[in-house]
Amino acid sequence: MTQSTLFLNGSPRATDTALICVFQLFLVGFDVASAEKIIRGLGLQRLEPEGGYYVQTYLSCEKIPRTALPGRYNSDKPFMTAIYYLLTPDTCSVLHRLRTDEIFHFYLGDPVVMLQLHTDGTARVMTIGNDMEKGHLPQVVVPKKVWQGSYLRQGGKFALMGTTMAPGFDPSDYEAGDREGLIGEYPDKKEMIIKLTPKSRQL
């Protein structure tokens, strides 16, 4: 995956980086009329192969050696990474899973529907958003090894979120979901699995 980065923790402290990122959100404006303004304002790039748009906002300069990590990791890992992540009506986060827990934070825009397929055969559908009276969740945790995919709720224009991971993300952590295999394991979610495994992204 090509890295698109706003700030790295080479010299600034993590808290400084977070404050700068929040300030950039104010510069873009919370009353933005279009996803294009956010993409330009934050310098987002397309996220392949997952889908959507992103920019990395934090990458720890320190690493955890592989020998100190659980066996599922095959290399040294940064202490933590963070990104902005944007979904639009013509994009989705295709079904995939990671080796590390991922935490989603909702910033602004329209609600996002997330599907989680757990290792015990159960599935969860939740809405990430800021209207808690309607059951929206402003923060969602995706546990390690859980299949996840998400899309903008119908009628929405955009959703700007952030995600954090510790240990930090690198491309070797990413595993794409196979449509037929997932339908076989979770038949009750066939329609959502098809939506979140576009043929163009099936390897």
Backbone torsions as a table, in degrees:
resi	resn	phi	psi	omega
1	MET	NA	131.1	176.5
2	THR	-69.5	132.2	179.8
3	GLN	-84.9	127.3	173.5
4	SER	-115.7	117.5	-165.6
5	THR	-130.3	133.5	171.4
6	LEU	-87.2	-54.7	-175.2
7	PHE	-141.4	136.7	173.8
8	LEU	-113.8	156.9	-177.1
9	ASN	-91.6	52.5	175.8
10	GLY	-75.5	-48.4	176.3
11	SER	-123.8	-37.9	179.6
12	PRO	-67.2	151.5	173.3
13	ARG	-73.7	158.4	179.9
14	ALA	-58.3	-39.0	-178.5
15	THR	-66.0	-37.6	177.2
16	ASP	-61.7	-44.1	-179.8
17	THR	-60.7	-44.6	-179.7
18	ALA	-61.5	-41.9	-179.5
19	LEU	-64.8	-39.9	179.1
20	ILE	-64.0	-40.9	180.0
21	CYS	-63.9	-42.6	178.1
22	VAL	-63.5	-40.7	178.7
23	PHE	-61.1	-38.3	177.7
24	GLN	-63.2	-36.6	176.7
25	LEU	-60.4	-40.5	178.9
26	PHE	-66.8	-34.4	178.3
27	LEU	-65.1	-40.4	178.2
28	VAL	-64.9	-42.3	178.5
29	GLY	103.9	133.3	-179.6
30	PHE	-80.7	-6.1	178.3
31	ASP	-108.1	31.1	-178.0
32	VAL	-57.5	143.9	-176.9
33	ALA	-93.3	-13.8	-174.3
34	SER	-154.5	155.1	175.6
35	ALA	-63.2	-31.0	-178.3
36	GLU	-59.9	-36.8	179.2
37	LYS	-65.1	-38.8	178.4
38	ILE	-68.3	-44.0	179.9
39	ILE	-58.0	-45.6	179.4
40	ARG	-70.1	-43.8	-174.7
41	GLY	-65.9	-35.2	-178.6
42	LEU	-102.6	-1.9	178.7
43	GLY	67.6	38.6	-178.9
44	LEU	-73.1	150.6	175.8
45	GLN	-127.4	159.5	177.8
46	ARG	-63.1	139.1	179.6
47	LEU	-101.4	112.0	179.3
48	GLU	-114.2	141.8	3.6
49	PRO	-92.0	6.5	-171.6
50	GLU	-70.1	-41.1	-175.2
51	GLY	106.5	160.6	-175.7
52	GLY	86.6	-166.5	-178.1
53	TYR	-130.8	148.8	-177.3
54	TYR	-153.9	165.7	163.9
55	VAL	-149.4	137.8	177.7
56	GLN	-78.1	129.0	-177.1
57	THR	-106.2	-18.2	-179.5
58	TYR	-151.6	133.2	173.6
59	LEU	-139.4	114.5	-179.3
60	SER	-61.5	139.7	177.8
61	CYS	-81.7	-9.6	178.2
62	GLU	-101.2	149.3	-178.5
63	LYS	-124.7	152.5	173.6
64	ILE	-96.8	123.9	-179.6
65	PRO	-64.8	146.6	-177.9
66	ARG	-55.6	-35.7	-177.5
67	THR	-66.0	-17.7	178.9
68	ALA	-97.1	-0.2	-176.6
69	LEU	-103.4	160.3	174.2
70	PRO	-58.4	158.5	-173.8
71	GLY	-62.4	-18.0	-178.6
72	ARG	-69.9	-14.9	179.7
73	TYR	-93.6	141.3	-177.2
74	ASN	-113.9	11.5	179.8
75	SER	-159.4	168.9	172.9
76	ASP	-61.2	152.0	-178.0
77	LYS	-131.5	143.0	171.0
78	PRO	-64.7	153.1	180.0
79	PHE	-55.7	-42.4	-176.0
80	MET	-159.7	151.3	170.2
81	THR	-134.3	157.3	177.0
82	ALA	-146.3	148.1	178.8
83	ILE	-139.5	158.7	158.2
84	TYR	-87.4	145.0	179.2
85	TYR	-139.8	129.1	-175.9
86	LEU	-122.2	132.8	172.3
87	LEU	-113.9	144.5	177.8
88	THR	-126.5	169.5	-177.5
89	PRO	-59.7	-26.8	-178.0
90	ASP	-97.1	11.6	178.6
91	THR	-128.2	165.4	170.7
92	CYS	-153.5	163.3	170.3
93	SER	-93.2	106.7	-174.0
94	VAL	-67.3	158.1	-179.0
95	LEU	-60.9	127.2	179.7
96	HIS	-157.7	169.5	173.8
97	ARG	-139.1	159.3	-174.8
98	LEU	-128.1	165.1	-179.2
99	ARG	-86.7	-6.8	-175.4
100	THR	-129.5	147.9	171.5
101	ASP	-55.7	142.0	176.5
102	GLU	-124.8	132.6	-179.5
103	ILE	-109.4	124.0	177.7
104	PHE	-97.0	139.3	176.8
105	HIS	-125.6	127.6	179.6
106	PHE	-89.5	131.0	-179.3
107	TYR	-106.3	-60.1	-179.5
108	LEU	-161.1	162.7	179.8
109	GLY	112.3	-147.7	-173.2
110	ASP	-106.4	161.8	-175.6
111	PRO	-62.9	150.9	179.1
112	VAL	-120.1	133.6	176.0
113	VAL	-94.6	125.9	178.7
114	MET	-117.3	135.6	173.0
115	LEU	-108.1	129.7	173.0
116	GLN	-120.1	129.6	178.3
117	LEU	-113.6	111.9	-171.1
118	HIS	-90.5	160.1	-174.5
119	THR	-68.7	-17.6	178.5
120	ASP	-87.8	7.9	178.1
121	GLY	91.8	-3.6	178.6
122	THR	-89.4	161.7	179.3
123	ALA	-132.2	147.7	176.2
124	ARG	-128.8	136.0	172.8
125	VAL	-118.1	127.1	-178.1
126	MET	-137.9	161.9	179.1
127	THR	-113.7	123.9	176.5
128	ILE	-94.1	123.5	-178.0
129	GLY	-179.3	-171.1	-175.6
130	ASN	-115.2	7.3	177.7
131	ASP	-98.8	84.7	-174.2
132	MET	-68.3	-23.3	176.9
133	GLU	-65.0	-23.6	178.3
134	LYS	-97.9	10.1	177.6
135	GLY	87.9	9.7	178.2
136	HIS	-69.4	150.3	177.7
137	LEU	-113.6	119.6	179.3
138	PRO	-76.1	-14.2	177.3
139	GLN	-141.7	134.9	-179.0
140	VAL	-135.7	135.7	175.8
141	VAL	-103.1	130.0	172.2
142	VAL	-106.3	109.4	-179.1
143	PRO	-64.4	155.6	177.8
144	LYS	-55.7	146.0	176.1
145	LYS	68.3	7.0	176.5
146	VAL	-93.1	130.3	176.6
147	TRP	-68.1	135.4	-179.4
148	GLN	-137.4	145.7	174.0
149	GLY	-156.7	152.8	-177.1
150	SER	-152.2	158.0	178.7
151	TYR	-153.0	159.7	179.3
152	LEU	-71.2	135.7	177.1
153	ARG	-61.0	143.5	-176.6
154	GLN	-53.4	132.7	-179.0
155	GLY	94.5	-12.9	179.5
156	GLY	-76.1	156.0	179.4
157	LYS	-98.8	-39.5	179.2
158	PHE	-167.7	163.8	170.4
159	ALA	-142.8	124.8	175.8
160	LEU	-104.1	122.1	179.8
161	MET	-128.0	176.4	170.2
162	GLY	-133.1	154.3	172.3
163	THR	-134.2	147.4	176.5
164	THR	-129.0	148.2	178.7
165	MET	-140.8	139.9	175.4
166	ALA	-146.6	116.3	-0.1
167	PRO	-58.9	159.7	-175.0
168	GLY	-69.7	160.7	-177.7
169	PHE	-75.7	144.1	159.4
170	ASP	-142.8	160.5	-170.7
171	PRO	-56.8	-26.2	-179.2
172	SER	-68.4	-13.8	178.5
173	ASP	-76.4	-18.3	-169.6
174	TYR	-85.9	130.6	174.4
175	GLU	-129.5	119.2	-179.0
176	ALA	-76.2	146.4	179.6
177	GLY	-83.3	143.3	176.7
178	ASP	-97.9	124.3	-173.9
179	ARG	-56.5	-55.0	-174.1
180	GLU	-65.5	-39.5	179.7
181	GLY	-64.0	-42.2	-179.2
182	LEU	-70.3	-37.2	176.1
183	ILE	-62.4	-38.3	178.6
184	GLY	-64.2	-35.4	-179.1
185	GLU	-83.3	-31.2	-175.7
186	TYR	-131.5	65.8	-173.9
187	PRO	-61.1	-28.4	-178.6
188	ASP	-67.1	-18.3	-178.7
189	LYS	-109.8	26.7	-176.2
190	LYS	-54.8	-46.8	-175.9
191	GLU	-62.0	-43.8	179.7
192	MET	-69.6	-37.4	178.4
193	ILE	-62.1	-42.2	178.2
194	ILE	-62.1	-43.3	180.0
195	LYS	-61.9	-34.4	-174.3
196	LEU	-99.6	12.0	172.8
197	THR	-133.1	67.2	-178.5
198	PRO	-56.7	140.9	-178.7
199	LYS	-55.5	-35.9	-177.8
200	SER	-65.8	-17.1	-178.5
201	ARG	-110.5	4.1	176.0
202	GLN	-79.7	121.3	-176.3
203	LEU	-84.2	NA	NA
